[in-house]
Amino acid sequence: MELFGEAFNLFNHVNVTSVGTRNYSITGTATAPTLTFDSQFAIPTGSTTSTGSLTQRQIQIGARLHF
């Protein structure tokens, strides 16, 4: 009897590639500008697992019987 197992992307680690960098934006008119906080500031917007071929953990086990 032969037992085996395989695992891909076992630790499922996300590598952040881009982050929202705009903290404030100026809105309104030229005579009355308003400073507005951007809610996406410092929020990860891209990662290596979002476009990679191994986006989730993949684990398989198996057994083979030779007779």
N, CA, C, O and CB atoms as a CASP TS submission, in Angstrom:
PFRMAT TS
TARGET T0000
AUTHOR 0000-0000-0000
METHOD Language model
MODEL 1
PARENT N/A
ATOM      1  N   MET     1       0.852  -1.176   0.000  1.00  0.00           N
ATOM      2  CA  MET     1       0.000   0.000   0.000  1.00  0.00           C
ATOM      3  C   MET     1       0.898   1.240   0.000  1.00  0.00           C
ATOM      4  O   MET     1       1.899   1.294   0.715  1.00  0.00           O
ATOM      5  CB  MET     1      -0.969  -0.002   1.231  1.00  0.00           C
ATOM      6  N   GLU     2       0.534   2.209  -0.792  1.00  0.00           N
ATOM      7  CA  GLU     2       1.292   3.459  -0.900  1.00  0.00           C
ATOM      8  C   GLU     2       0.362   4.623  -0.545  1.00  0.00           C
ATOM      9  O   GLU     2      -0.715   4.765  -1.125  1.00  0.00           O
ATOM     10  CB  GLU     2       1.893   3.637  -2.346  1.00  0.00           C
ATOM     11  N   LEU     3       0.786   5.451   0.408  1.00  0.00           N
ATOM     12  CA  LEU     3       0.037   6.646   0.798  1.00  0.00           C
ATOM     13  C   LEU     3       0.819   7.878   0.359  1.00  0.00           C
ATOM     14  O   LEU     3       2.045   7.900   0.473  1.00  0.00           O
ATOM     15  CB  LEU     3      -0.227   6.673   2.339  1.00  0.00           C
ATOM     16  N   PHE     4       0.138   8.894  -0.135  1.00  0.00           N
ATOM     17  CA  PHE     4       0.832  10.111  -0.548  1.00  0.00           C
ATOM     18  C   PHE     4      -0.060  11.319  -0.346  1.00  0.00           C
ATOM     19  O   PHE     4      -1.281  11.203  -0.247  1.00  0.00           O
ATOM     20  CB  PHE     4       1.275  10.016  -2.012  1.00  0.00           C
ATOM     21  N   GLY     5       0.569  12.471  -0.289  1.00  0.00           N
ATOM     22  CA  GLY     5      -0.152  13.728  -0.149  1.00  0.00           C
ATOM     23  C   GLY     5       0.592  14.846  -0.846  1.00  0.00           C
ATOM     24  O   GLY     5       1.820  14.821  -0.929  1.00  0.00           O
ATOM     25  N   GLU     6      -0.134  15.819  -1.344  1.00  0.00           N
ATOM     26  CA  GLU     6       0.441  16.980  -2.014  1.00  0.00           C
ATOM     27  C   GLU     6      -0.252  18.235  -1.517  1.00  0.00           C
ATOM     28  O   GLU     6      -1.445  18.221  -1.217  1.00  0.00           O
ATOM     29  CB  GLU     6       0.317  16.857  -3.553  1.00  0.00           C
ATOM     30  N   ALA     7       0.503  19.320  -1.433  1.00  0.00           N
ATOM     31  CA  ALA     7      -0.079  20.596  -0.999  1.00  0.00           C
ATOM     32  C   ALA     7       0.509  21.717  -1.848  1.00  0.00           C
ATOM     33  O   ALA     7       1.713  21.749  -2.102  1.00  0.00           O
ATOM     34  CB  ALA     7       0.187  20.853   0.524  1.00  0.00           C
ATOM     35  N   PHE     8      -0.347  22.632  -2.281  1.00  0.00           N
ATOM     36  CA  PHE     8       0.055  23.800  -3.038  1.00  0.00           C
ATOM     37  C   PHE     8      -0.451  25.043  -2.320  1.00  0.00           C
ATOM     38  O   PHE     8      -1.598  25.075  -1.875  1.00  0.00           O
ATOM     39  CB  PHE     8      -0.480  23.737  -4.492  1.00  0.00           C
ATOM     40  N   ASN     9       0.387  26.061  -2.204  1.00  0.00           N
ATOM     41  CA  ASN     9       0.049  27.300  -1.520  1.00  0.00           C
ATOM     42  C   ASN     9      -0.478  26.996  -0.112  1.00  0.00           C
ATOM     43  O   ASN     9      -1.518  27.507   0.304  1.00  0.00           O
ATOM     44  CB  ASN     9      -0.997  28.101  -2.333  1.00  0.00           C
ATOM     45  N   LEU    10       0.262  26.156   0.603  1.00  0.00           N
ATOM     46  CA  LEU    10      -0.186  25.650   1.893  1.00  0.00           C
ATOM     47  C   LEU    10      -0.418  26.755   2.915  1.00  0.00           C
ATOM     48  O   LEU    10      -1.401  26.703   3.653  1.00  0.00           O
ATOM     49  CB  LEU    10       0.818  24.673   2.431  1.00  0.00           C
ATOM     50  N   PHE    11       0.457  27.749   2.977  1.00  0.00           N
ATOM     51  CA  PHE    11       0.328  28.788   3.984  1.00  0.00           C
ATOM     52  C   PHE    11      -0.576  29.930   3.533  1.00  0.00           C
ATOM     53  O   PHE    11      -0.912  30.802   4.335  1.00  0.00           O
ATOM     54  CB  PHE    11       1.687  29.325   4.338  1.00  0.00           C
ATOM     55  N   ASN    12      -0.974  29.939   2.261  1.00  0.00           N
ATOM     56  CA  ASN    12      -1.935  30.900   1.726  1.00  0.00           C
ATOM     57  C   ASN    12      -1.566  32.332   2.111  1.00  0.00           C
ATOM     58  O   ASN    12      -2.414  33.081   2.596  1.00  0.00           O
ATOM     59  CB  ASN    12      -3.342  30.571   2.222  1.00  0.00           C
ATOM     60  N   HIS    13      -0.325  32.709   1.902  1.00  0.00           N
ATOM     61  CA  HIS    13       0.194  34.017   2.290  1.00  0.00           C
ATOM     62  C   HIS    13      -0.085  35.046   1.195  1.00  0.00           C
ATOM     63  O   HIS    13       0.226  34.817   0.027  1.00  0.00           O
ATOM     64  CB  HIS    13       1.708  33.935   2.578  1.00  0.00           C
ATOM     65  N   VAL    14      -0.666  36.165   1.573  1.00  0.00           N
ATOM     66  CA  VAL    14      -0.977  37.229   0.623  1.00  0.00           C
ATOM     67  C   VAL    14       0.173  38.227   0.601  1.00  0.00           C
ATOM     68  O   VAL    14       0.581  38.722   1.652  1.00  0.00           O
ATOM     69  CB  VAL    14      -2.314  37.933   0.989  1.00  0.00           C
ATOM     70  N   ASN    15       0.696  38.526  -0.576  1.00  0.00           N
ATOM     71  CA  ASN    15       1.717  39.547  -0.761  1.00  0.00           C
ATOM     72  C   ASN    15       1.046  40.777  -1.362  1.00  0.00           C
ATOM     73  O   ASN    15       0.609  40.756  -2.513  1.00  0.00           O
ATOM     74  CB  ASN    15       2.885  39.032  -1.671  1.00  0.00           C
ATOM     75  N   VAL    16       0.969  41.839  -0.583  1.00  0.00           N
ATOM     76  CA  VAL    16       0.314  43.067  -1.029  1.00  0.00           C
ATOM     77  C   VAL    16       1.209  43.759  -2.052  1.00  0.00           C
ATOM     78  O   VAL    16       2.400  43.956  -1.812  1.00  0.00           O
ATOM     79  CB  VAL    16       0.010  44.013   0.175  1.00  0.00           C
ATOM     80  N   THR    17       0.629  44.127  -3.196  1.00  0.00           N
ATOM     81  CA  THR    17       1.400  44.780  -4.254  1.00  0.00           C
ATOM     82  C   THR    17       1.060  46.256  -4.409  1.00  0.00           C
ATOM     83  O   THR    17       1.868  47.013  -4.947  1.00  0.00           O
ATOM     84  CB  THR    17       1.171  44.075  -5.563  1.00  0.00           C
ATOM     85  N   SER    18      -0.106  46.682  -3.954  1.00  0.00           N
ATOM     86  CA  SER    18      -0.451  48.098  -4.029  1.00  0.00           C
ATOM     87  C   SER    18      -1.394  48.467  -2.891  1.00  0.00           C
ATOM     88  O   SER    18      -2.188  47.654  -2.418  1.00  0.00           O
ATOM     89  CB  SER    18      -1.092  48.432  -5.391  1.00  0.00           C
ATOM     90  N   VAL    19      -1.275  49.737  -2.466  1.00  0.00           N
ATOM     91  CA  VAL    19      -2.043  50.249  -1.340  1.00  0.00           C
ATOM     92  C   VAL    19      -2.579  51.617  -1.730  1.00  0.00           C
ATOM     93  O   VAL    19      -1.909  52.369  -2.439  1.00  0.00           O
ATOM     94  CB  VAL    19      -1.176  50.327  -0.037  1.00  0.00           C
ATOM     95  N   GLY    20      -3.789  51.946  -1.269  1.00  0.00           N
ATOM     96  CA  GLY    20      -4.357  53.275  -1.521  1.00  0.00           C
ATOM     97  C   GLY    20      -3.503  54.345  -0.857  1.00  0.00           C
ATOM     98  O   GLY    20      -3.286  54.293   0.354  1.00  0.00           O
ATOM     99  N   THR    21      -3.014  55.320  -1.629  1.00  0.00           N
ATOM    100  CA  THR    21      -2.091  56.322  -1.103  1.00  0.00           C
ATOM    101  C   THR    21      -2.679  57.718  -1.012  1.00  0.00           C
ATOM    102  O   THR    21      -2.027  58.616  -0.479  1.00  0.00           O
ATOM    103  CB  THR    21      -0.874  56.366  -1.948  1.00  0.00           C
ATOM    104  N   ARG    22      -3.883  57.930  -1.510  1.00  0.00           N
ATOM    105  CA  ARG    22      -4.483  59.268  -1.447  1.00  0.00           C
ATOM    106  C   ARG    22      -5.210  59.416  -0.117  1.00  0.00           C
ATOM    107  O   ARG    22      -6.200  58.727   0.132  1.00  0.00           O
ATOM    108  CB  ARG    22      -5.463  59.510  -2.647  1.00  0.00           C
ATOM    109  N   ASN    23      -4.720  60.318   0.744  1.00  0.00           N
ATOM    110  CA  ASN    23      -5.299  60.503   2.065  1.00  0.00           C
ATOM    111  C   ASN    23      -6.463  61.491   2.028  1.00  0.00           C
ATOM    112  O   ASN    23      -7.509  61.247   2.629  1.00  0.00           O
ATOM    113  CB  ASN    23      -4.235  60.983   3.042  1.00  0.00           C
ATOM    114  N   TYR    24      -6.282  62.583   1.334  1.00  0.00           N
ATOM    115  CA  TYR    24      -7.327  63.606   1.217  1.00  0.00           C
ATOM    116  C   TYR    24      -7.461  64.031  -0.235  1.00  0.00           C
ATOM    117  O   TYR    24      -6.514  63.920  -1.014  1.00  0.00           O
ATOM    118  CB  TYR    24      -7.011  64.834   2.116  1.00  0.00           C
ATOM    119  N   SER    25      -8.635  64.516  -0.592  1.00  0.00           N
ATOM    120  CA  SER    25      -8.840  65.086  -1.915  1.00  0.00           C
ATOM    121  C   SER    25      -9.557  66.427  -1.750  1.00  0.00           C
ATOM    122  O   SER    25     -10.278  66.647  -0.777  1.00  0.00           O
ATOM    123  CB  SER    25      -9.658  64.112  -2.835  1.00  0.00           C
ATOM    124  N   ILE    26      -9.344  67.305  -2.710  1.00  0.00           N
ATOM    125  CA  ILE    26      -9.968  68.625  -2.680  1.00  0.00           C
ATOM    126  C   ILE    26     -11.176  68.592  -3.603  1.00  0.00           C
ATOM    127  O   ILE    26     -11.055  68.318  -4.797  1.00  0.00           O
ATOM    128  CB  ILE    26      -8.960  69.749  -3.106  1.00  0.00           C
ATOM    129  N   THR    27     -12.333  68.872  -3.038  1.00  0.00           N
ATOM    130  CA  THR    27     -13.571  68.907  -3.821  1.00  0.00           C
ATOM    131  C   THR    27     -14.205  70.275  -3.657  1.00  0.00           C
ATOM    132  O   THR    27     -13.725  71.096  -2.875  1.00  0.00           O
ATOM    133  CB  THR    27     -14.559  67.780  -3.380  1.00  0.00           C
ATOM    134  N   GLY    28     -15.248  70.519  -4.367  1.00  0.00           N
ATOM    135  CA  GLY    28     -15.937  71.799  -4.294  1.00  0.00           C
ATOM    136  C   GLY    28     -15.517  72.713  -5.430  1.00  0.00           C
ATOM    137  O   GLY    28     -14.984  72.261  -6.443  1.00  0.00           O
ATOM    138  N   THR    29     -15.761  73.995  -5.253  1.00  0.00           N
ATOM    139  CA  THR    29     -15.440  74.979  -6.288  1.00  0.00           C
ATOM    140  C   THR    29     -14.107  75.635  -5.980  1.00  0.00           C
ATOM    141  O   THR    29     -13.532  75.430  -4.911  1.00  0.00           O
ATOM    142  CB  THR    29     -16.551  76.045  -6.401  1.00  0.00           C
ATOM    143  N   ALA    30     -13.623  76.423  -6.925  1.00  0.00           N
ATOM    144  CA  ALA    30     -12.347  77.119  -6.734  1.00  0.00           C
ATOM    145  C   ALA    30     -12.440  78.171  -5.639  1.00  0.00           C
ATOM    146  O   ALA    30     -11.447  78.461  -4.971  1.00  0.00           O
ATOM    147  CB  ALA    30     -11.898  77.770  -8.037  1.00  0.00           C
ATOM    148  N   THR    31     -13.617  78.740  -5.451  1.00  0.00           N
ATOM    149  CA  THR    31     -13.777  79.760  -4.419  1.00  0.00           C
ATOM    150  C   THR    31     -14.059  79.159  -3.045  1.00  0.00           C
ATOM    151  O   THR    31     -13.791  79.803  -2.031  1.00  0.00           O
ATOM    152  CB  THR    31     -14.894  80.707  -4.800  1.00  0.00           C
ATOM    153  N   ALA    32     -14.595  77.936  -2.988  1.00  0.00           N
ATOM    154  CA  ALA    32     -14.891  77.280  -1.711  1.00  0.00           C
ATOM    155  C   ALA    32     -14.444  75.822  -1.751  1.00  0.00           C
ATOM    156  O   ALA    32     -15.280  74.920  -1.801  1.00  0.00           O
ATOM    157  CB  ALA    32     -16.401  77.369  -1.387  1.00  0.00           C
ATOM    158  N   PRO    33     -13.125  75.583  -1.730  1.00  0.00           N
ATOM    159  CA  PRO    33     -12.649  74.192  -1.770  1.00  0.00           C
ATOM    160  C   PRO    33     -12.928  73.475  -0.444  1.00  0.00           C
ATOM    161  O   PRO    33     -12.939  74.092   0.621  1.00  0.00           O
ATOM    162  CB  PRO    33     -11.137  74.152  -2.085  1.00  0.00           C
ATOM    163  N   THR    34     -13.148  72.177  -0.532  1.00  0.00           N
ATOM    164  CA  THR    34     -13.414  71.349   0.638  1.00  0.00           C
ATOM    165  C   THR    34     -12.421  70.196   0.654  1.00  0.00           C
ATOM    166  O   THR    34     -12.213  69.532  -0.361  1.00  0.00           O
ATOM    167  CB  THR    34     -14.882  70.822   0.637  1.00  0.00           C
ATOM    168  N   LEU    35     -11.810  69.962   1.805  1.00  0.00           N
ATOM    169  CA  LEU    35     -10.870  68.865   1.975  1.00  0.00           C
ATOM    170  C   LEU    35     -11.644  67.642   2.458  1.00  0.00           C
ATOM    171  O   LEU    35     -12.283  67.692   3.509  1.00  0.00           O
ATOM    172  CB  LEU    35      -9.728  69.244   2.975  1.00  0.00           C
ATOM    173  N   THR    36     -11.593  66.541   1.700  1.00  0.00           N
ATOM    174  CA  THR    36     -12.381  65.347   1.990  1.00  0.00           C
ATOM    175  C   THR    36     -11.452  64.164   2.225  1.00  0.00           C
ATOM    176  O   THR    36     -10.536  63.922   1.438  1.00  0.00           O
ATOM    177  CB  THR    36     -13.367  65.045   0.838  1.00  0.00           C
ATOM    178  N   PHE    37     -11.689  63.426   3.308  1.00  0.00           N
ATOM    179  CA  PHE    37     -10.901  62.230   3.612  1.00  0.00           C
ATOM    180  C   PHE    37     -11.282  61.106   2.665  1.00  0.00           C
ATOM    181  O   PHE    37     -12.463  60.882   2.400  1.00  0.00           O
ATOM    182  CB  PHE    37     -11.108  61.790   5.078  1.00  0.00           C
ATOM    183  N   ASP    38     -10.278  60.397   2.153  1.00  0.00           N
ATOM    184  CA  ASP    38     -10.512  59.256   1.266  1.00  0.00           C
ATOM    185  C   ASP    38     -10.558  57.983   2.112  1.00  0.00           C
ATOM    186  O   ASP    38      -9.577  57.648   2.776  1.00  0.00           O
ATOM    187  CB  ASP    38      -9.400  59.156   0.163  1.00  0.00           C
ATOM    188  N   SER    39     -11.684  57.274   2.095  1.00  0.00           N
ATOM    189  CA  SER    39     -11.859  56.085   2.936  1.00  0.00           C
ATOM    190  C   SER    39     -10.991  54.908   2.485  1.00  0.00           C
ATOM    191  O   SER    39     -10.833  53.950   3.241  1.00  0.00           O
ATOM    192  CB  SER    39     -13.318  55.667   2.936  1.00  0.00           C
ATOM    193  N   GLN    40     -10.428  54.950   1.281  1.00  0.00           N
ATOM    194  CA  GLN    40      -9.578  53.871   0.777  1.00  0.00           C
ATOM    195  C   GLN    40      -8.105  54.067   1.126  1.00  0.00           C
ATOM    196  O   GLN    40      -7.263  53.287   0.680  1.00  0.00           O
ATOM    197  CB  GLN    40      -9.730  53.757  -0.721  1.00  0.00           C
ATOM    198  N   PHE    41      -7.778  55.091   1.913  1.00  0.00           N
ATOM    199  CA  PHE    41      -6.388  55.349   2.277  1.00  0.00           C
ATOM    200  C   PHE    41      -5.841  54.192   3.114  1.00  0.00           C
ATOM    201  O   PHE    41      -6.488  53.746   4.062  1.00  0.00           O
ATOM    202  CB  PHE    41      -6.267  56.681   3.050  1.00  0.00           C
ATOM    203  N   ALA    42      -4.649  53.710   2.762  1.00  0.00           N
ATOM    204  CA  ALA    42      -3.919  52.634   3.445  1.00  0.00           C
ATOM    205  C   ALA    42      -4.633  51.283   3.386  1.00  0.00           C
ATOM    206  O   ALA    42      -4.327  50.398   4.185  1.00  0.00           O
ATOM    207  CB  ALA    42      -3.692  53.012   4.887  1.00  0.00           C
ATOM    208  N   ILE    43      -5.566  51.105   2.468  1.00  0.00           N
ATOM    209  CA  ILE    43      -6.256  49.828   2.277  1.00  0.00           C
ATOM    210  C   ILE    43      -5.582  49.104   1.112  1.00  0.00           C
ATOM    211  O   ILE    43      -5.419  49.698   0.045  1.00  0.00           O
ATOM    212  CB  ILE    43      -7.800  50.038   2.007  1.00  0.00           C
ATOM    213  N   PRO    44      -5.181  47.829   1.283  1.00  0.00           N
ATOM    214  CA  PRO    44      -4.581  47.085   0.172  1.00  0.00           C
ATOM    215  C   PRO    44      -5.546  46.985  -1.008  1.00  0.00           C
ATOM    216  O   PRO    44      -6.708  46.613  -0.841  1.00  0.00           O
ATOM    217  CB  PRO    44      -4.164  45.678   0.632  1.00  0.00           C
ATOM    218  N   THR    45      -5.055  47.320  -2.199  1.00  0.00           N
ATOM    219  CA  THR    45      -5.898  47.281  -3.393  1.00  0.00           C
ATOM    220  C   THR    45      -5.461  46.206  -4.386  1.00  0.00           C
ATOM    221  O   THR    45      -6.181  45.937  -5.348  1.00  0.00           O
ATOM    222  CB  THR    45      -5.887  48.633  -4.073  1.00  0.00           C
ATOM    223  N   GLY    46      -4.307  45.589  -4.178  1.00  0.00           N
ATOM    224  CA  GLY    46      -3.847  44.541  -5.080  1.00  0.00           C
ATOM    225  C   GLY    46      -2.940  43.578  -4.349  1.00  0.00           C
ATOM    226  O   GLY    46      -2.262  43.950  -3.391  1.00  0.00           O
ATOM    227  N   SER    47      -2.931  42.324  -4.810  1.00  0.00           N
ATOM    228  CA  SER    47      -2.073  41.319  -4.196  1.00  0.00           C
ATOM    229  C   SER    47      -1.653  40.307  -5.242  1.00  0.00           C
ATOM    230  O   SER    47      -2.224  40.242  -6.331  1.00  0.00           O
ATOM    231  CB  SER    47      -2.787  40.623  -3.022  1.00  0.00           C
ATOM    232  N   THR    48      -0.637  39.510  -4.895  1.00  0.00           N
ATOM    233  CA  THR    48      -0.158  38.504  -5.833  1.00  0.00           C
ATOM    234  C   THR    48      -1.133  37.350  -5.960  1.00  0.00           C
ATOM    235  O   THR    48      -1.124  36.656  -6.976  1.00  0.00           O
ATOM    236  CB  THR    48       1.197  37.987  -5.403  1.00  0.00           C
ATOM    237  N   THR    49      -1.976  37.123  -4.960  1.00  0.00           N
ATOM    238  CA  THR    49      -2.921  36.015  -5.043  1.00  0.00           C
ATOM    239  C   THR    49      -4.183  36.370  -5.815  1.00  0.00           C
ATOM    240  O   THR    49      -4.976  35.485  -6.137  1.00  0.00           O
ATOM    241  CB  THR    49      -3.292  35.557  -3.662  1.00  0.00           C
ATOM    242  N   SER    50      -4.385  37.661  -6.122  1.00  0.00           N
ATOM    243  CA  SER    50      -5.597  38.039  -6.846  1.00  0.00           C
ATOM    244  C   SER    50      -5.514  37.667  -8.324  1.00  0.00           C
ATOM    245  O   SER    50      -6.548  37.489  -8.967  1.00  0.00           O
ATOM    246  CB  SER    50      -5.847  39.533  -6.702  1.00  0.00           C
ATOM    247  N   THR    51      -4.305  37.547  -8.875  1.00  0.00           N
ATOM    248  CA  THR    51      -4.173  37.193 -10.287  1.00  0.00           C
ATOM    249  C   THR    51      -3.361  35.924 -10.492  1.00  0.00           C
ATOM    250  O   THR    51      -3.212  35.471 -11.627  1.00  0.00           O
ATOM    251  CB  THR    51      -3.535  38.331 -11.048  1.00  0.00           C
ATOM    252  N   GLY    52      -2.840  35.348  -9.436  1.00  0.00           N
ATOM    253  CA  GLY    52      -1.999  34.162  -9.558  1.00  0.00           C
ATOM    254  C   GLY    52      -2.791  32.907  -9.860  1.00  0.00           C
ATOM    255  O   GLY    52      -4.017  32.892  -9.746  1.00  0.00           O
ATOM    256  N   SER    53      -2.088  31.858 -10.243  1.00  0.00           N
ATOM    257  CA  SER    53      -2.762  30.602 -10.553  1.00  0.00           C
ATOM    258  C   SER    53      -3.095  29.812  -9.296  1.00  0.00           C
ATOM    259  O   SER    53      -3.952  28.929  -9.334  1.00  0.00           O
ATOM    260  CB  SER    53      -1.903  29.762 -11.477  1.00  0.00           C
ATOM    261  N   LEU    54      -2.430  30.115  -8.177  1.00  0.00           N
ATOM    262  CA  LEU    54      -2.708  29.426  -6.919  1.00  0.00           C
ATOM    263  C   LEU    54      -3.357  30.400  -5.953  1.00  0.00           C
ATOM    264  O   LEU    54      -2.703  30.890  -5.032  1.00  0.00           O
ATOM    265  CB  LEU    54      -1.413  28.828  -6.308  1.00  0.00           C
ATOM    266  N   THR    55      -4.636  30.686  -6.153  1.00  0.00           N
ATOM    267  CA  THR    55      -5.308  31.688  -5.339  1.00  0.00           C
ATOM    268  C   THR    55      -5.775  31.142  -4.003  1.00  0.00           C
ATOM    269  O   THR    55      -6.004  31.931  -3.086  1.00  0.00           O
ATOM    270  CB  THR    55      -6.477  32.251  -6.085  1.00  0.00           C
ATOM    271  N   GLN    56      -5.927  29.844  -3.844  1.00  0.00           N
ATOM    272  CA  GLN    56      -6.363  29.276  -2.583  1.00  0.00           C
ATOM    273  C   GLN    56      -5.509  28.047  -2.267  1.00  0.00           C
ATOM    274  O   GLN    56      -4.739  27.577  -3.104  1.00  0.00           O
ATOM    275  CB  GLN    56      -7.872  28.910  -2.633  1.00  0.00           C
ATOM    276  N   ARG    57      -5.661  27.541  -1.053  1.00  0.00           N
ATOM    277  CA  ARG    57      -4.950  26.316  -0.681  1.00  0.00           C
ATOM    278  C   ARG    57      -5.490  25.146  -1.484  1.00  0.00           C
ATOM    279  O   ARG    57      -6.695  25.017  -1.702  1.00  0.00           O
ATOM    280  CB  ARG    57      -5.081  26.037   0.834  1.00  0.00           C
ATOM    281  N   GLN    58      -4.579  24.308  -1.912  1.00  0.00           N
ATOM    282  CA  GLN    58      -4.977  23.096  -2.625  1.00  0.00           C
ATOM    283  C   GLN    58      -4.236  21.937  -1.987  1.00  0.00           C
ATOM    284  O   GLN    58      -3.009  21.862  -2.055  1.00  0.00           O
ATOM    285  CB  GLN    58      -4.672  23.194  -4.167  1.00  0.00           C
ATOM    286  N   ILE    59      -4.981  21.034  -1.367  1.00  0.00           N
ATOM    287  CA  ILE    59      -4.401  19.882  -0.674  1.00  0.00           C
ATOM    288  C   ILE    59      -5.111  18.635  -1.169  1.00  0.00           C
ATOM    289  O   ILE    59      -6.336  18.602  -1.287  1.00  0.00           O
ATOM    290  CB  ILE    59      -4.522  20.022   0.886  1.00  0.00           C
ATOM    291  N   GLN    60      -4.315  17.604  -1.459  1.00  0.00           N
ATOM    292  CA  GLN    60      -4.920  16.335  -1.842  1.00  0.00           C
ATOM    293  C   GLN    60      -4.129  15.197  -1.219  1.00  0.00           C
ATOM    294  O   GLN    60      -2.909  15.271  -1.074  1.00  0.00           O
ATOM    295  CB  GLN    60      -4.976  16.187  -3.383  1.00  0.00           C
ATOM    296  N   ILE    61      -4.836  14.161  -0.858  1.00  0.00           N
ATOM    297  CA  ILE    61      -4.206  12.967  -0.335  1.00  0.00           C
ATOM    298  C   ILE    61      -4.699  11.781  -1.148  1.00  0.00           C
ATOM    299  O   ILE    61      -5.761  11.832  -1.769  1.00  0.00           O
ATOM    300  CB  ILE    61      -4.509  12.782   1.182  1.00  0.00           C
ATOM    301  N   GLY    62      -3.914  10.719  -1.133  1.00  0.00           N
ATOM    302  CA  GLY    62      -4.315   9.550  -1.916  1.00  0.00           C
ATOM    303  C   GLY    62      -3.658   8.283  -1.413  1.00  0.00           C
ATOM    304  O   GLY    62      -2.719   8.321  -0.618  1.00  0.00           O
ATOM    305  N   ALA    63      -4.155   7.192  -1.877  1.00  0.00           N
ATOM    306  CA  ALA    63      -3.615   5.881  -1.536  1.00  0.00           C
ATOM    307  C   ALA    63      -3.664   5.008  -2.783  1.00  0.00           C
ATOM    308  O   ALA    63      -4.573   5.110  -3.607  1.00  0.00           O
ATOM    309  CB  ALA    63      -4.408   5.225  -0.357  1.00  0.00           C
ATOM    310  N   ARG    64      -2.662   4.151  -2.894  1.00  0.00           N
ATOM    311  CA  ARG    64      -2.594   3.237  -4.035  1.00  0.00           C
ATOM    312  C   ARG    64      -2.276   1.841  -3.495  1.00  0.00           C
ATOM    313  O   ARG    64      -1.356   1.667  -2.694  1.00  0.00           O
ATOM    314  CB  ARG    64      -1.512   3.704  -5.089  1.00  0.00           C
ATOM    315  N   LEU    65      -3.024   0.886  -3.930  1.00  0.00           N
ATOM    316  CA  LEU    65      -2.835  -0.505  -3.471  1.00  0.00           C
ATOM    317  C   LEU    65      -2.284  -1.316  -4.640  1.00  0.00           C
ATOM    318  O   LEU    65      -2.912  -1.411  -5.695  1.00  0.00           O
ATOM    319  CB  LEU    65      -4.189  -1.133  -2.936  1.00  0.00           C
ATOM    320  N   HIS    66      -1.102  -1.899  -4.439  1.00  0.00           N
ATOM    321  CA  HIS    66      -0.471  -2.768  -5.446  1.00  0.00           C
ATOM    322  C   HIS    66      -0.671  -4.215  -5.026  1.00  0.00           C
ATOM    323  O   HIS    66      -0.361  -4.577  -3.892  1.00  0.00           O
ATOM    324  CB  HIS    66       1.055  -2.443  -5.612  1.00  0.00           C
ATOM    325  N   PHE    67      -1.183  -5.046  -5.926  1.00  0.00           N
ATOM    326  CA  PHE    67      -1.306  -6.470  -5.603  1.00  0.00           C
ATOM    327  C   PHE    67      -0.978  -7.302  -6.834  1.00  0.00           C
ATOM    328  O   PHE    67      -1.020  -8.531  -6.778  1.00  0.00           O
ATOM    329  CB  PHE    67      -2.731  -6.804  -5.086  1.00  0.00           C
TER
END
